[in-house]
């Protein structure tokens, strides 16, 4: 995940903020579409789930390694390249999971997509119109991601299925917090790099969609 930046005291000119917003949402649209393509390819190829310790290592190395490269090259054209590599990897990994739900209960996927889109656009519009500062969420988000890593590791050794709904609900809240935080950083001038902003927002959308998928699947009796 991209590194967080503290909000700058000086307000950026509106034209610069609008340019960052426009570039961020444009790149975000392309990266989400690209992730859908790689996910579809993975599902069509019947790529297996990344399970077990080996699968976790591949996932963590891909996630944090590619995210690091995005941040490292965010001020050059290579930042765009690694952004698509990162989002493509995430889509490829998520493809088998989404494919499973499409085969078992396609309505769950439609529900998750609809709620994810509505939540993202709703929170974005709210933050942009009110220009509220959500920088106070930074500590919650950082701690939340460390907790997520801990839960993932624990799931390899313990059966956490009884807590699946609670964990997914907490992840939904974390994803929403990240959306609010990153959008406010752009609007108030704290984030001027649209590549980093795109990376953060993509992660928030991914977390929200996948955990809504899990929640709706649990409620539908598919898990």
C-alpha positions, 0 to 999 in steps of 0.5 A: 500500500502507498505510504501516507503523507501528512496534510500540508498547511498551505492550501493548494490552488483549486486548479492544481487540486482539480487536476490531481483529482481528474488525473487520479480518477482517470487513472483509477478507471483504467486500473480498475478496468485492467484488474477486471481483465486480468481477473477474467483471464485468471478465472478463464484459466482456472487459476487456483486460489493462493492458499497455504503458506506458499500462497500467502508468501506469493501474495504478500511479496506481490502486494507489498513488492509492487506497491513499493515499486509504485511509490518508488517510481511515482514521480516518473513514467515508470510509476504508471507501469508499476501501477498497472502491474500492481493492479493487474496482479491484484485482479489476477489474484482476485479472479479465482475468488470472484469466479467461484462466486459467479459460479455459485451465486452470481447475485452476490457479485452483483450486490458487492459491485453495486454497493462498492460503486455506490459507497465509493462515489458517495464518499468521494462526492461527500468529501469533495463537496464538504472539503472535510479533513479526514487526516485524523483517520491516518492512525486508524488506517495504519494500525488497521493494516497491521491488524489485517496482516496479523489476521492473515497470518493467524488464519494459516494456523487457526480456524477463524471461520467463526469470526469471518463476518466480523473480520469482513465487516471491520475490513469494510470500515477500514476500506471506507476510512481509506477512501475518506482519508485519501480523497480529503488529502487530494482535495485539501492539497496534502497529496499532489501525486495522482499515481500514489493517490490512485494506488491508495484508492484502488486498494480501498476499492479492492478491500471493500469489494472483496469483503462485501463479497465475503459478507454477502456470501456468508449471508447467502449461505455460500461460505 
